Amino acid sequence: MQSMWLDATTVDAYHESLCALLCDAVEHGASIGFMLPINHAEVAAYWQDVAQAVRQQKKHVLIVVDAMMQVVGTAQLEPSPKENGRHRAEVQKVIVASTVRRQGIGTLMLNQIDIKAMQLQRSMLFLDTRVGDAGEHLYVRSGWQKFGVAPDYAYSPTGELEGSAFYFKKLA
């Protein structure tokens, strides 16, 4: 497995693979902003918006590819644009393909996120995840601290309201 940060010239090249990865995640229960049945046009538009944010350097997208150069993981880092928040960033859409979960890809991506955040002089990271998701164990193992839970925060892909856990991580 190999990780790489997408830039303005590479982000479009992985569009289809990123769409497929997001669809796979939602179809396997991930609560990442999309509902079942999947609207493929909405997924494609989402990744087009992300690509535009990458080109504008408002968002950083990490991918992990397998030996066949297929995207099997992705995560995003969005630095706060606020003057009083220049030290923080939000981690978003940490996704691992259903076929390769529990093989260290999530840990690899979180380590790369930490490095990128430090390069961007961001010392405080935030994220949220559905309460009870496997991601919670990954985040705790990777040094994240839970600071709260919001009940009925978002709908699951199948339409049930579920709580979200909020985490932070201070970087050295």
GUDO-661262 format. One record per atom (N, C-alpha, C): residue in one letter; atom name; residue number from 1; y, z, x. Coordinates in pm, whole numbers. Example, Ala and Ser with C-alpha at 12.3 -4.5 7.8 and 13.67 -1.06 7.14 Angstrom:
# residues 2
- A, N, 1, -569, 780, 1319;
- A, CA, 1, -450, 780, 1230;
- A, C, 1, -330, 780, 1320;
- S, N, 2, -225, 708, 1285;
- S, CA, 2, -106, 714, 1367;
- S, C, 2, 3, 787, 1290;
***
This chain:
# residues 172
- M, N, 1, -118, 0, 84;
- M, CA, 1, 0, 0, 0;
- M, C, 1, 124, 0, 89;
- Q, N, 2, 222, -73, 45;
- Q, CA, 2, 347, -85, 120;
- Q, C, 2, 463, -62, 25;
- S, N, 3, 561, 17, 68;
- S, CA, 3, 679, 40, -14;
- S, C, 3, 797, -38, 43;
- M, N, 4, 889, -76, -46;
- M, CA, 4, 1010, -145, -3;
- M, C, 4, 1120, -125, -107;
- W, N, 5, 1242, -123, -58;
- W, CA, 5, 1358, -115, -146;
- W, C, 5, 1401, -257, -178;
- L, N, 6, 1423, -282, -306;
- L, CA, 6, 1471, -414, -347;
- L, C, 6, 1621, -423, -324;
- D, N, 7, 1667, -543, -295;
- D, CA, 7, 1810, -565, -278;
- D, C, 7, 1851, -684, -363;
- A, N, 8, 1975, -727, -350;
- A, CA, 8, 2029, -834, -435;
- A, C, 8, 1949, -963, -422;
- T, N, 9, 1888, -985, -307;
- T, CA, 9, 1814, -1110, -287;
- T, C, 9, 1666, -1099, -326;
- T, N, 10, 1611, -979, -335;
- T, CA, 10, 1468, -966, -366;
- T, C, 10, 1439, -914, -506;
- V, N, 11, 1536, -855, -572;
- V, CA, 11, 1508, -789, -700;
- V, C, 11, 1458, -888, -806;
- D, N, 12, 1511, -1008, -809;
- D, CA, 12, 1466, -1105, -909;
- D, C, 12, 1325, -1155, -883;
- A, N, 13, 1284, -1157, -758;
- A, CA, 13, 1150, -1206, -723;
- A, C, 13, 1039, -1121, -784;
- Y, N, 14, 1066, -996, -813;
- Y, CA, 14, 964, -905, -865;
- Y, C, 14, 980, -879, -1015;
- H, N, 15, 1066, -955, -1081;
- H, CA, 15, 1095, -932, -1223;
- H, C, 15, 968, -927, -1309;
- E, N, 16, 886, -1029, -1300;
- E, CA, 16, 766, -1037, -1386;
- E, C, 16, 669, -923, -1357;
- S, N, 17, 652, -890, -1230;
- S, CA, 17, 561, -784, -1193;
- S, C, 17, 613, -648, -1241;
- L, N, 18, 744, -629, -1234;
- L, CA, 18, 803, -504, -1285;
- L, C, 18, 789, -494, -1436;
- C, N, 19, 807, -605, -1506;
- C, CA, 19, 786, -606, -1651;
- C, C, 19, 642, -567, -1685;
- A, N, 20, 547, -625, -1614;
- A, CA, 20, 406, -595, -1640;
- A, C, 20, 375, -449, -1612;
- L, N, 21, 432, -393, -1505;
- L, CA, 21, 409, -253, -1471;
- L, C, 21, 464, -161, -1579;
- L, N, 22, 586, -188, -1627;
- L, CA, 22, 645, -105, -1730;
- L, C, 22, 561, -113, -1859;
- C, N, 23, 517, -231, -1896;
- C, CA, 23, 434, -247, -2016;
- C, C, 23, 303, -170, -2002;
- D, N, 24, 240, -178, -1885;
- D, CA, 24, 117, -104, -1859;
- D, C, 24, 140, 46, -1877;
- A, N, 25, 251, 95, -1825;
- A, CA, 25, 280, 239, -1835;
- A, C, 25, 298, 282, -1980;
- V, N, 26, 374, 207, -2056;
- V, CA, 26, 397, 243, -2197;
- V, C, 26, 267, 233, -2275;
- E, N, 27, 189, 130, -2250;
- E, CA, 27, 61, 113, -2319;
- E, C, 27, -36, 227, -2287;
- H, N, 28, -16, 293, -2174;
- H, CA, 28, -100, 406, -2136;
- H, C, 28, -31, 540, -2162;
- G, N, 29, 72, 539, -2247;
- G, CA, 29, 130, 663, -2296;
- G, C, 29, 255, 714, -2228;
- A, N, 30, 307, 643, -2129;
- A, CA, 30, 426, 693, -2060;
- A, C, 30, 547, 690, -2153;
- S, N, 31, 621, 799, -2152;
- S, CA, 31, 744, 810, -2230;
- S, C, 31, 861, 776, -2139;
- I, N, 32, 892, 647, -2131;
- I, CA, 32, 996, 601, -2038;
- I, C, 32, 1100, 514, -2109;
- G, N, 33, 1122, 545, -2237;
- G, CA, 33, 1229, 479, -2309;
- G, C, 33, 1187, 363, -2397;
- F, N, 34, 1061, 328, -2400;
- F, CA, 34, 1015, 215, -2479;
- F, C, 34, 907, 260, -2577;
- M, N, 35, 900, 192, -2689;
- M, CA, 35, 808, 228, -2796;
- M, C, 35, 700, 121, -2812;
- L, N, 36, 589, 163, -2874;
- L, CA, 36, 484, 69, -2911;
- L, C, 36, 510, 21, -3053;
- P, N, 37, 479, -102, -3087;
- P, CA, 37, 432, -206, -2995;
- P, C, 37, 546, -249, -2903;
- I, N, 38, 509, -291, -2785;
- I, CA, 38, 608, -325, -2683;
- I, C, 38, 682, -453, -2722;
- N, N, 39, 812, -447, -2710;
- N, CA, 39, 896, -565, -2730;
- N, C, 39, 922, -623, -2591;
- H, N, 40, 853, -730, -2558;
- H, CA, 40, 860, -787, -2424;
- H, C, 40, 1000, -839, -2389;
- A, N, 41, 1073, -884, -2489;
- A, CA, 41, 1211, -930, -2464;
- A, C, 41, 1299, -812, -2422;
- E, N, 42, 1278, -696, -2484;
- E, CA, 42, 1355, -576, -2445;
- E, C, 42, 1320, -531, -2303;
- V, N, 43, 1193, -539, -2269;
- V, CA, 43, 1149, -502, -2134;
- V, C, 43, 1213, -596, -2032;
- A, N, 44, 1209, -726, -2059;
- A, CA, 44, 1269, -824, -1968;
- A, C, 44, 1420, -800, -1955;
- A, N, 45, 1486, -773, -2066;
- A, CA, 45, 1631, -746, -2062;
- A, C, 45, 1661, -619, -1983;
- Y, N, 46, 1575, -519, -2000;
- Y, CA, 46, 1595, -395, -1924;
- Y, C, 46, 1593, -424, -1774;
- W, N, 47, 1492, -498, -1727;
- W, CA, 47, 1481, -525, -1584;
- W, C, 47, 1593, -617, -1536;
- Q, N, 48, 1644, -703, -1624;
- Q, CA, 48, 1760, -784, -1586;
- Q, C, 48, 1882, -694, -1564;
- D, N, 49, 1899, -594, -1652;
- D, CA, 49, 2009, -499, -1637;
- D, C, 49, 1994, -419, -1508;
- V, N, 50, 1870, -378, -1477;
- V, CA, 50, 1845, -304, -1353;
- V, C, 50, 1878, -393, -1233;
- A, N, 51, 1838, -518, -1238;
- A, CA, 51, 1867, -610, -1128;
- A, C, 51, 2018, -623, -1107;
- Q, N, 52, 2091, -630, -1217;
- Q, CA, 52, 2238, -639, -1205;
- Q, C, 52, 2293, -512, -1140;
- A, N, 53, 2241, -396, -1177;
- A, CA, 53, 2286, -270, -1116;
- A, C, 53, 2253, -265, -967;
- V, N, 54, 2138, -322, -929;
- V, CA, 54, 2102, -328, -788;
- V, C, 54, 2200, -418, -713;
- R, N, 55, 2231, -534, -772;
- R, CA, 55, 2325, -626, -708;
- R, C, 55, 2463, -562, -691;
- Q, N, 56, 2500, -475, -785;
- Q, CA, 56, 2629, -406, -779;
- Q, C, 56, 2623, -277, -697;
- Q, N, 57, 2506, -249, -642;
- Q, CA, 57, 2480, -129, -561;
- Q, C, 57, 2506, 0, -640;
- K, N, 58, 2478, -4, -770;
- K, CA, 58, 2489, 114, -856;
- K, C, 58, 2355, 183, -873;
- K, N, 59, 2249, 114, -836;
- K, CA, 59, 2114, 167, -853;
- K, C, 59, 2029, 112, -739;
- H, N, 60, 1930, 193, -698;
- H, CA, 60, 1838, 154, -591;
- H, C, 60, 1697, 156, -650;
- V, N, 61, 1623, 47, -629;
- V, CA, 61, 1489, 34, -685;
- V, C, 61, 1388, 23, -572;
- L, N, 62, 1293, 115, -575;
- L, CA, 62, 1183, 118, -480;
- L, C, 62, 1060, 59, -549;
- I, N, 63, 985, -22, -477;
- I, CA, 63, 857, -67, -530;
- I, C, 63, 748, -38, -427;
- V, N, 64, 626, -27, -477;
- V, CA, 64, 507, -18, -393;
- V, C, 64, 420, -135, -433;
- V, N, 65, 377, -212, -335;
- V, CA, 65, 293, -328, -361;
- V, C, 65, 157, -307, -296;
- D, N, 66, 57, -370, -357;
- D, CA, 66, -79, -364, -301;
- D, C, 66, -99, -479, -203;
- A, N, 67, -220, -496, -155;
- A, CA, 67, -250, -600, -56;
- A, C, 67, -223, -740, -110;
- M, N, 68, -227, -757, -242;
- M, CA, 68, -201, -887, -304;
- M, C, 68, -53, -905, -339;
- M, N, 69, 31, -810, -294;
- M, CA, 69, 175, -809, -319;
- M, C, 69, 210, -792, -468;
- Q, N, 70, 119, -728, -542;
- Q, CA, 70, 146, -694, -681;
- Q, C, 70, 211, -556, -685;
- V, N, 71, 312, -540, -768;
- V, CA, 71, 379, -412, -781;
- V, C, 71, 288, -313, -853;
- V, N, 72, 258, -201, -786;
- V, CA, 72, 172, -97, -845;
- V, C, 72, 249, 34, -864;
- G, N, 73, 374, 36, -822;
- G, CA, 73, 457, 154, -841;
- G, C, 73, 604, 119, -827;
- T, N, 74, 686, 195, -896;
- T, CA, 74, 830, 178, -884;
- T, C, 74, 899, 309, -917;
- A, N, 75, 1017, 327, -861;
- A, CA, 75, 1103, 441, -891;
- A, C, 75, 1246, 398, -865;
- Q, N, 76, 1338, 462, -934;
- Q, CA, 76, 1479, 427, -920;
- Q, C, 76, 1560, 548, -880;
- L, N, 77, 1665, 522, -806;
- L, CA, 77, 1760, 625, -764;
- L, C, 77, 1898, 577, -806;
- E, N, 78, 1964, 655, -889;
- E, CA, 78, 2098, 619, -936;
- E, C, 78, 2198, 725, -893;
- P, N, 79, 2275, 695, -788;
- P, CA, 79, 2377, 790, -743;
- P, C, 79, 2483, 810, -850;
- S, N, 80, 2529, 932, -863;
- S, CA, 80, 2636, 960, -959;
- S, C, 80, 2764, 890, -913;
- P, N, 81, 2831, 819, -1005;
- P, CA, 81, 2956, 753, -969;
- P, C, 81, 3077, 845, -983;
- K, N, 82, 3055, 965, -1035;
- K, CA, 82, 3166, 1058, -1061;
- K, C, 82, 3219, 1118, -932;
- E, N, 83, 3348, 1133, -926;
- E, CA, 83, 3414, 1187, -807;
- E, C, 83, 3358, 1324, -771;
- N, N, 84, 3334, 1408, -871;
- N, CA, 84, 3284, 1543, -843;
- N, C, 84, 3132, 1547, -830;
- G, N, 85, 3068, 1431, -836;
- G, CA, 85, 2922, 1426, -827;
- G, C, 85, 2873, 1338, -713;
- R, N, 86, 2957, 1316, -615;
- R, CA, 86, 2922, 1226, -504;
- R, C, 86, 2807, 1281, -419;
- H, N, 87, 2763, 1401, -446;
- H, CA, 87, 2653, 1462, -370;
- H, C, 87, 2520, 1453, -444;
- R, N, 88, 2520, 1397, -566;
- R, CA, 88, 2397, 1399, -644;
- R, C, 88, 2356, 1259, -690;
- A, N, 89, 2228, 1252, -733;
- A, CA, 89, 2172, 1127, -785;
- A, C, 89, 2062, 1162, -884;
- E, N, 90, 2033, 1068, -972;
- E, CA, 90, 1926, 1086, -1069;
- E, C, 90, 1809, 997, -1031;
- V, N, 91, 1690, 1051, -1036;
- V, CA, 91, 1567, 976, -1015;
- V, C, 91, 1518, 933, -1152;
- Q, N, 92, 1486, 803, -1163;
- Q, CA, 92, 1450, 747, -1293;
- Q, C, 92, 1326, 659, -1281;
- K, N, 93, 1258, 644, -1393;
- K, CA, 93, 1147, 549, -1409;
- K, C, 93, 1047, 552, -1294;
- V, N, 94, 993, 671, -1267;
- V, CA, 94, 886, 683, -1168;
- V, C, 94, 758, 637, -1239;
- I, N, 95, 708, 522, -1198;
- I, CA, 95, 596, 458, -1268;
- I, C, 95, 488, 418, -1166;
- V, N, 96, 363, 452, -1198;
- V, CA, 96, 249, 409, -1118;
- V, C, 96, 153, 336, -1212;
- A, N, 97, 102, 223, -1169;
- A, CA, 97, 8, 145, -1250;
- A, C, 97, -113, 230, -1288;
- S, N, 98, -160, 212, -1410;
- S, CA, 98, -271, 294, -1461;
- S, C, 98, -397, 278, -1376;
- T, N, 99, -414, 166, -1311;
- T, CA, 99, -536, 140, -1234;
- T, C, 99, -538, 207, -1097;
- V, N, 100, -425, 257, -1053;
- V, CA, 100, -418, 316, -917;
- V, C, 100, -357, 456, -916;
- R, N, 101, -357, 521, -1029;
- R, CA, 101, -302, 657, -1033;
- R, C, 101, -390, 752, -953;
- R, N, 102, -326, 860, -907;
- R, CA, 102, -393, 967, -832;
- R, C, 102, -443, 918, -695;
- Q, N, 103, -368, 824, -638;
- Q, CA, 103, -400, 774, -505;
- Q, C, 103, -285, 796, -406;
- G, N, 104, -189, 880, -444;
- G, CA, 104, -80, 913, -353;
- G, C, 104, 43, 825, -365;
- I, N, 105, 44, 731, -457;
- I, CA, 105, 158, 641, -471;
- I, C, 105, 282, 716, -519;
- G, N, 106, 266, 807, -614;
- G, CA, 106, 379, 886, -662;
- G, C, 106, 440, 970, -551;
- T, N, 107, 356, 1033, -471;
- T, CA, 107, 404, 1113, -359;
- T, C, 107, 477, 1025, -258;
- L, N, 108, 420, 910, -228;
- L, CA, 108, 485, 815, -137;
- L, C, 108, 624, 778, -187;
- M, N, 109, 634, 747, -315;
- M, CA, 109, 764, 707, -371;
- M, C, 109, 865, 822, -368;
- L, N, 110, 821, 942, -402;
- L, CA, 110, 915, 1055, -400;
- L, C, 110, 963, 1083, -258;
- N, N, 111, 876, 1068, -160;
- N, CA, 111, 919, 1086, -21;
- N, C, 111, 1023, 981, 18;
- Q, N, 112, 1001, 857, -24;
- Q, CA, 112, 1096, 750, 6;
- Q, C, 112, 1229, 772, -68;
- I, N, 113, 1221, 825, -189;
- I, CA, 113, 1343, 859, -265;
- I, C, 113, 1425, 962, -189;
- D, N, 114, 1357, 1066, -137;
- D, CA, 114, 1427, 1170, -60;
- D, C, 114, 1499, 1109, 61;
- I, N, 115, 1431, 1022, 133;
- I, CA, 115, 1490, 959, 251;
- I, C, 115, 1612, 876, 212;
- K, N, 116, 1598, 795, 108;
- K, CA, 116, 1708, 710, 63;
- K, C, 116, 1826, 795, 17;
- A, N, 117, 1798, 901, -57;
- A, CA, 117, 1906, 988, -104;
- A, C, 117, 1982, 1048, 14;
- M, N, 118, 1911, 1091, 115;
- M, CA, 118, 1978, 1148, 233;
- M, C, 118, 2060, 1041, 304;
- Q, N, 119, 2009, 918, 311;
- Q, CA, 119, 2086, 810, 372;
- Q, C, 119, 2215, 784, 296;
- L, N, 120, 2211, 806, 165;
- L, CA, 120, 2327, 787, 79;
- L, C, 120, 2413, 913, 70;
- Q, N, 121, 2379, 1014, 150;
- Q, CA, 121, 2449, 1142, 153;
- Q, C, 121, 2447, 1211, 17;
- R, N, 122, 2329, 1204, -48;
- R, CA, 122, 2307, 1273, -176;
- R, C, 122, 2213, 1389, -148;
- S, N, 123, 2258, 1509, -176;
- S, CA, 123, 2180, 1628, -143;
- S, C, 123, 2119, 1697, -265;
- M, N, 124, 2154, 1651, -385;
- M, CA, 124, 2102, 1710, -508;
- M, C, 124, 2047, 1599, -596;
- L, N, 125, 1918, 1612, -631;
- L, CA, 125, 1852, 1513, -716;
- L, C, 125, 1813, 1576, -848;
- F, N, 126, 1814, 1495, -953;
- F, CA, 126, 1775, 1539, -1086;
- F, C, 126, 1680, 1437, -1146;
- L, N, 127, 1594, 1485, -1235;
- L, CA, 127, 1509, 1396, -1315;
- L, C, 127, 1461, 1471, -1437;
- D, N, 128, 1410, 1394, -1533;
- D, CA, 128, 1344, 1457, -1648;
- D, C, 128, 1214, 1384, -1673;
- T, N, 129, 1121, 1456, -1735;
- T, CA, 129, 990, 1401, -1768;
- T, C, 129, 938, 1469, -1893;
- R, N, 130, 850, 1403, -1962;
- R, CA, 130, 792, 1461, -2083;
- R, C, 130, 714, 1587, -2048;
- V, N, 131, 730, 1690, -2126;
- V, CA, 131, 658, 1815, -2105;
- V, C, 131, 508, 1788, -2108;
- G, N, 132, 438, 1835, -2006;
- G, CA, 132, 293, 1821, -2000;
- G, C, 132, 244, 1695, -1932;
- D, N, 133, 334, 1604, -1896;
- D, CA, 133, 291, 1482, -1826;
- D, C, 133, 237, 1516, -1688;
- A, N, 134, 150, 1428, -1637;
- A, CA, 134, 95, 1446, -1503;
- A, C, 134, 206, 1449, -1399;
- G, N, 135, 317, 1383, -1428;
- G, CA, 135, 430, 1383, -1336;
- G, C, 135, 481, 1521, -1304;
- E, N, 136, 468, 1614, -1398;
- E, CA, 136, 517, 1750, -1372;
- E, C, 136, 447, 1810, -1251;
- H, N, 137, 317, 1792, -1239;
- H, CA, 137, 243, 1845, -1124;
- H, C, 137, 289, 1778, -995;
- L, N, 138, 310, 1647, -1002;
- L, CA, 138, 358, 1572, -886;
- L, C, 138, 494, 1624, -842;
- Y, N, 139, 584, 1646, -935;
- Y, CA, 139, 718, 1691, -898;
- Y, C, 139, 715, 1830, -835;
- V, N, 140, 638, 1919, -893;
- V, CA, 140, 630, 2056, -837;
- V, C, 140, 570, 2051, -697;
- R, N, 141, 464, 1973, -677;
- R, CA, 141, 403, 1959, -543;
- R, C, 141, 500, 1900, -443;
- S, N, 142, 596, 1822, -492;
- S, CA, 142, 692, 1755, -404;
- S, C, 142, 822, 1835, -386;
- G, N, 143, 822, 1961, -430;
- G, CA, 143, 935, 2047, -405;
- G, C, 143, 1043, 2051, -513;
- W, N, 144, 1016, 1992, -627;
- W, CA, 144, 1112, 1994, -737;
- W, C, 144, 1100, 2127, -813;
- Q, N, 145, 1212, 2172, -871;
- Q, CA, 145, 1214, 2297, -947;
- Q, C, 145, 1257, 2270, -1091;
- K, N, 146, 1176, 2320, -1184;
- K, CA, 146, 1210, 2306, -1327;
- K, C, 146, 1325, 2400, -1359;
- F, N, 147, 1425, 2348, -1431;
- F, CA, 147, 1535, 2435, -1470;
- F, C, 147, 1556, 2440, -1621;
- G, N, 148, 1470, 2375, -1695;
- G, CA, 148, 1482, 2386, -1839;
- G, C, 148, 1393, 2287, -1913;
- V, N, 149, 1377, 2315, -2042;
- V, CA, 149, 1301, 2228, -2131;
- V, C, 149, 1384, 2209, -2257;
- A, N, 150, 1395, 2085, -2300;
- A, CA, 150, 1463, 2054, -2426;
- A, C, 150, 1356, 2011, -2526;
- P, N, 151, 1338, 2088, -2633;
- P, CA, 151, 1237, 2049, -2732;
- P, C, 151, 1283, 1925, -2809;
- D, N, 152, 1187, 1847, -2856;
- D, CA, 152, 1216, 1730, -2939;
- D, C, 152, 1324, 1641, -2876;
- Y, N, 153, 1313, 1619, -2747;
- Y, CA, 153, 1416, 1545, -2673;
- Y, C, 153, 1405, 1394, -2692;
- A, N, 154, 1282, 1342, -2697;
- A, CA, 154, 1264, 1197, -2707;
- A, C, 154, 1135, 1167, -2782;
- Y, N, 155, 1129, 1047, -2835;
- Y, CA, 155, 1008, 1001, -2902;
- Y, C, 155, 908, 949, -2798;
- S, N, 156, 782, 980, -2820;
- S, CA, 156, 675, 922, -2739;
- S, C, 156, 662, 775, -2778;
- P, N, 157, 588, 696, -2701;
- P, CA, 157, 570, 554, -2736;
- P, C, 157, 508, 534, -2875;
- T, N, 158, 436, 635, -2924;
- T, CA, 158, 372, 622, -3055;
- T, C, 158, 454, 685, -3167;
- G, N, 159, 569, 743, -3135;
- G, CA, 159, 661, 789, -3238;
- G, C, 159, 670, 938, -3265;
- E, N, 160, 603, 1022, -3184;
- E, CA, 160, 613, 1166, -3203;
- E, C, 160, 728, 1222, -3117;
- L, N, 161, 804, 1315, -3174;
- L, CA, 161, 908, 1381, -3095;
- L, C, 161, 842, 1476, -2996;
- E, N, 162, 887, 1471, -2872;
- E, CA, 162, 830, 1555, -2767;
- E, C, 162, 941, 1613, -2681;
- G, N, 163, 909, 1725, -2618;
- G, CA, 163, 1005, 1789, -2530;
- G, C, 163, 1012, 1723, -2393;
- S, N, 164, 1123, 1743, -2327;
- S, CA, 164, 1140, 1696, -2189;
- S, C, 164, 1170, 1814, -2099;
- A, N, 165, 1109, 1811, -1981;
- A, CA, 165, 1135, 1911, -1878;
- A, C, 165, 1233, 1851, -1779;
- F, N, 166, 1328, 1933, -1735;
- F, CA, 166, 1432, 1888, -1643;
- F, C, 166, 1412, 1957, -1508;
- Y, N, 167, 1422, 1877, -1402;
- Y, CA, 167, 1395, 1923, -1267;
- Y, C, 167, 1511, 1888, -1175;
- F, N, 168, 1525, 1968, -1069;
- F, CA, 168, 1619, 1936, -963;
- F, C, 168, 1551, 1958, -828;
- K, N, 169, 1609, 1895, -727;
- K, CA, 169, 1562, 1914, -590;
- K, C, 169, 1682, 1908, -499;
- K, N, 170, 1698, 2015, -418;
- K, CA, 170, 1803, 2018, -317;
- K, C, 170, 1743, 1967, -186;
- L, N, 171, 1810, 1870, -126;
- L, CA, 171, 1764, 1814, 0;
- L, C, 171, 1839, 1882, 115;
- A, N, 172, 1772, 1891, 230;
- A, CA, 172, 1832, 1957, 346;
- A, C, 172, 1948, 1876, 400;
***
